[in-house]
């Protein structure tokens, strides 16, 4: 019973990777659209894009960490 719950929990934790992939695709898309609409803010928009990448990658790295913790800690 517990093994099945561990597998379900670890699988649910890795679903965040799909969301991170969508976010990584949305960051450059939004950046390109904003620069196309207002080229004078390109430098500021680039800074926000880098911040968006960093936060999205943080979620992408937390998901496997949580999955491994779920799999190894709960015995």
C-alpha positions as CSV (number, residue, x, y, z in Angstrom):
1,X,0.0,0.0,0.0
2,X,2.8,2.4,1.0
3,X,4.8,1.5,-2.1
4,X,2.0,2.5,-4.4
5,X,1.4,5.7,-2.6
6,X,5.2,6.5,-2.9
7,X,5.1,5.9,-6.6
8,X,2.0,8.1,-7.1
9,X,3.6,10.9,-5.0
10,X,6.8,10.7,-6.9
11,X,5.0,10.7,-10.2
12,X,2.9,13.7,-9.2
13,X,6.0,15.6,-8.1
14,X,7.6,15.1,-11.6
15,X,4.5,16.6,-13.3
16,X,6.0,19.9,-12.4
17,X,8.6,19.3,-15.1
18,X,6.0,19.6,-17.8
19,X,4.9,22.9,-16.3
20,X,8.5,24.1,-16.3
21,X,8.9,23.2,-19.9
22,X,5.8,25.2,-20.8
23,X,7.2,28.1,-18.8
24,X,10.6,28.0,-20.5
25,X,8.8,28.2,-23.8
26,X,6.6,31.2,-22.7
27,X,9.5,33.3,-21.4
28,X,11.3,33.9,-24.7
29,X,7.9,34.2,-26.5
30,X,6.8,36.9,-24.2
31,X,10.2,38.6,-24.3
32,X,10.1,38.7,-28.1
33,X,6.5,40.1,-28.1
34,X,7.4,42.8,-25.6
35,X,10.5,44.0,-27.5
36,X,8.5,44.0,-30.8
37,X,5.9,46.3,-29.2
38,X,8.4,48.6,-27.4
39,X,12.0,48.3,-28.6
40,X,13.2,51.0,-26.2
41,X,12.7,48.7,-23.2
42,X,14.7,45.8,-24.6
43,X,17.4,45.9,-21.9
44,X,14.9,46.0,-19.1
45,X,12.8,43.3,-20.7
46,X,16.0,41.1,-21.1
47,X,16.6,41.4,-17.3
48,X,13.0,40.3,-16.6
49,X,13.4,37.4,-19.0
50,X,16.5,36.2,-17.2
51,X,14.7,36.3,-13.9
52,X,11.8,34.4,-15.5
53,X,14.2,31.7,-16.7
54,X,15.9,31.5,-13.3
55,X,12.6,31.0,-11.5
56,X,11.3,28.5,-14.0
57,X,14.5,26.5,-13.8
58,X,14.3,26.5,-10.0
59,X,10.9,24.8,-10.2
60,X,12.3,22.4,-12.7
61,X,15.1,21.4,-10.3
62,X,12.9,21.2,-7.3
63,X,10.6,18.6,-8.9
64,X,13.1,15.8,-9.2
65,X,14.4,16.6,-5.8
66,X,11.0,16.2,-4.2
67,X,10.4,13.0,-6.2
68,X,13.6,11.5,-4.8
69,X,12.8,12.6,-1.3
70,X,9.4,11.0,-1.5
71,X,10.9,7.8,-2.8
72,X,13.7,7.6,-0.3
73,X,12.5,9.1,2.9
74,X,9.2,7.4,3.3
75,X,10.0,3.7,3.8
